[in-house]
């Protein structure tokens, strides 16, 4: 499972949307996610990949693709299987 697929699963579970509608262009607003949903998704991703996503970085994410790209840039290559 790719990093993107794992993040998509987390976001779908937390926001209670079908993961098939989550695209790289999607935003949390598209899923009617509130700020708690966003924080829960960030924490779940941080725990899964053992990384830290600073608040100032997270606030700059424009869409799901930005979120995924940031995580991919922080996860060691060996985990991108």
C-alpha positions in Angstrom: 0.0 0.0 0.0 1.4 3.4 -1.0 1.8 6.3 1.4 -1.0 8.1 -0.5 -3.3 5.1 -0.1 -2.6 4.9 3.6 -3.3 8.6 4.1 -6.5 8.3 2.0 -7.7 5.5 4.3 -7.0 7.6 7.4 -8.8 10.7 6.0 -11.7 8.6 4.8 -12.1 6.9 8.2 -11.9 10.2 10.2 -14.1 12.2 7.9 -16.5 9.3 7.2 -16.4 9.7 3.5 -15.9 7.1 0.8 -12.2 7.0 0.0 -13.0 6.7 -3.7 -14.0 10.4 -3.7 -10.7 11.6 -2.2 -8.4 12.9 -4.9 -5.2 14.8 -4.8 -7.2 18.0 -5.5 -9.7 17.4 -2.7 -9.8 19.6 0.3 -11.0 18.9 3.9 -13.8 21.4 3.2 -14.9 19.1 0.3 -15.6 16.4 3.0 -17.2 18.9 5.4 -14.4 18.1 7.9 -14.1 20.3 10.9 -10.9 21.4 12.6 -11.0 18.4 15.0 -11.1 16.0 12.0 -8.1 17.8 10.5 -6.1 17.5 13.7 -7.1 13.8 14.1 -5.9 13.1 10.6 -2.6 14.9 11.1 -2.0 13.1 14.4 -2.9 9.7 12.9 -0.5 10.3 10.0 2.3 11.5 12.3 1.9 8.4 14.4 1.7 6.0 11.4 4.8 7.4 9.7 6.7 8.5 12.8 7.1 12.1 11.6 6.1 15.5 12.8 4.0 17.9 10.8 4.5 21.4 12.2 1.3 23.5 12.5 2.7 26.2 10.2 3.4 23.6 7.5 -0.1 22.0 7.9 -1.8 25.3 7.5 -0.2 25.7 4.1 -1.7 22.5 2.7 -4.2 23.6 0.0 -5.4 20.1 -0.8 -5.0 16.4 -0.2 -2.1 16.2 -2.7 -0.1 18.8 -0.7 -0.6 16.7 2.4 0.5 13.5 0.7 3.5 15.2 -1.0 4.7 16.6 2.3 4.5 13.2 4.0 6.2 11.5 1.1 9.1 14.0 1.4 9.5 13.2 5.1 9.2 9.4 5.0 12.5 7.5 4.3 12.6 5.9 0.8 12.6 2.4 2.2 9.1 2.9 3.6 7.6 4.0 0.2 6.8 0.5 -0.8 
